[in-house]
Amino acid sequence: MDNTRKIALAVAALAALGFAGAAWNGSDAGHGADDGHGHGKAASTATKDEHGEEGHGEEGGHDEEGRLTLSEQQISSAGIELQAAAPRELGSVVSFPGEIRFDEDRTAHVVPRVPGVVESVHANLGETVKKGQLLAVIASQQISDLRSEQQAAQRRVELARVTFEREKQLWQEKISAEQDYLLARQALQEAEIGLGNARQKVAALGASVTAAGGNRYELRAPFDAVVVEKHLVLGEVVSEASNAFTLSDLSRVWATFAVPPRDLDKVASGRPVRVSSPDLDTEVEGTIGYVGSLLGEQNRAATVRVNLTNPDGAWRPGLFVSITVTSRTAPAAVTVPFEAVQTVEERPSVFVRNADGFDTRPVTLGRRDGAHVEILDGLAVGDQVATRGSFTLKSELGKASAEHSH
């Protein structure tokens, strides 16, 4: 009886477990179905939301890569100028390293013409002086000697003239011999020669000798210039060989460079050149003023000189520059101003005008001559490109690319 009861209880327990397992499996399957359905629904919603966001991005409107949308008013406000690509005669160019030097035709070494002692100095190093401006005053014993000699010669002339007039009158009155008259005339002529010689010695000192007399010698500027060297101080003893001041008119300078024999056919007097300085980030036009006839003993090259105007004084002597010479010219099918070319993604590019703004177009560059450059590929004659203000477009393109990346 006990065994039979135990068996019955075991069967009942197994049955209960079977129903519980079935109930658990059903609940788990139902949950799995719900989760599957719910997850599929969530995935669908997420996909829809993602597509919705992309669609919203397209409606927001980012320009295509390399394209800028600008209105006429925006282009005008940005100061952007346009120019059509066109054919042009371009020359082949060659560059030489050079150096800015003083214009020696407008550089003076001011020296005293007499020895003496510096009494006063009126000009300082780096000062701009005008023509005739007083630089220094020198007290010179030699000037005193020359003035005394001139005065003595003047007195001898006066005395000789009185003697001559008396002897002339006596000879005319038959009182004295003609020989006395002739000797008096000769003495007067010799005295006049001596006076002229004394005057020339003083005149050789120029207007630098004070008209009031004395022993003062004035150093004055020969033209408008800048004091670039000064070699005297108060109380210093100077001579005719002393280089007291060096003045130079820096409104004009020379750019000199050496040309080897193989390139001498590319340079000639009067030919235009471009002089640029990477340190100043500037470039100016000039003309060749002189081509040396001799080759240097050390570098075996001819010295070439370029005349430059220097109104602002930016081209300082001693500055290293690059000098580009245009030699032969040849036609180029497509050219644009060099300022139209910008580097975009490490490639030379131009901004071409379209109906809505500008397209960024990579190009292949050829020869450059002055302000224009040849376009070998990427542009056609008549295409309107941005010249002035092209860097502004490059900046806007960079901003648009940054927004796309985010």
C-alpha positions, 0 to 999 in steps of 0.5 A: 500500500505504501509502495503504491502510494509512493508511485502515485505521488511520483506520477503526480509530481512528474505530471505537475513538472510536465505542465509547468515545463509546458507552461514555461516553454509556452511563456518563453516562446511567447516572449521570444515571439514578442521580442522578435516582433518587438525587435523587428518593429524597433529595427524597422523604426530605427531604419525609418528614422535613419532614412528620415534623418538622411532625407532631412540632410538632403533637404537641408542642402549641402553643396556637392563636393567642390561646388559653391552656391553664391548669389550675385550679391554675395559675389559682389560683396566678397569683392570677387572679380572674374576674368575669361581664360584666353590665349596669350603670348607667354615667354620662357623664364629663368630665375637667378639668385640676386642681392639688393645693393645701393644705386652707386650712381646715387651714392656719395662718400662725403669727404673733407677737402682739407685736413682739420678738426671736427668742430660740430656734427649735425647729422646722425646715422640713418637720418634723412637729409636734404640737398645742401643740408649741413652735416658737419663743420671742420676747423682747418688751418689750411683754409686760413693759409689759403685765405691769407694767400688770397688777400696778399695776392690782392694787395700785390695786384693793387700795388702793381696797378698803381705802379703801372698807371704811374709808369704809363703816365710818365712814359706817355709824357716822355719823362721815363723810359719805355722799359720802365713802363713795360716792367710795370705792366709785366709786374701787374700781369704777374700779380693778377696771375697770382691773385687768380691762382689764390682764388682758384685754390679757395674756389676748389674747396667749393661752397663748403667754405663759409663766405664770412671768412675764417677757417671753417669748412662745412660738409653739406649733403650733395643731394636728398639721401639717407646717412648710411655710414658715419665715421667722425665724431666731435674733436676728431682729426680728419684729412682729405682721405677721411670718409666722413659720411656715406649718403645714398638715395634709397628711393632707387636701388640695384638688384645684381645677380651673376649670369653664367656664359650659357645663360648670357643670351637670355639677358640684355639691357632694357629687358623686363624682369621680376624681382621677388623676395620670399622674406618680404613676400612681395614682387616688383617689376624692373628692367636690366640696366647693365650686363657686364662685359667681363666674367668674374675671376672667381665665379666665371659669370657676368654681373647683371644689374637691375634698376628698381624704384624703392619709394617705401624703402622696403628693398634694403641693400643686402636683401637676398632676392630671386630675379626672374628673366623672361627670354623667348615668347611663344603662344599659349592656348589657354591662360589665366591670371596667376592669382586665380590659381589656388591649391585645393587638396594639394592640386592647383585649381581654379574656381569656374563660374556657373549659374549658381556660383562656382565649381572647383576645377583642378588644372595642369599648369604650364609656363608662367610669365609675369602675372599670367600662367598657362593652363595645359588641361582642365580649362577652356578658352572663355571659361570665367574664373575668379581672379581677385578674391579666389582665396576667399572662395578657397576658404569657403570651400574649406568650411563646406568640407568641414561641415560635410565631415561632421 
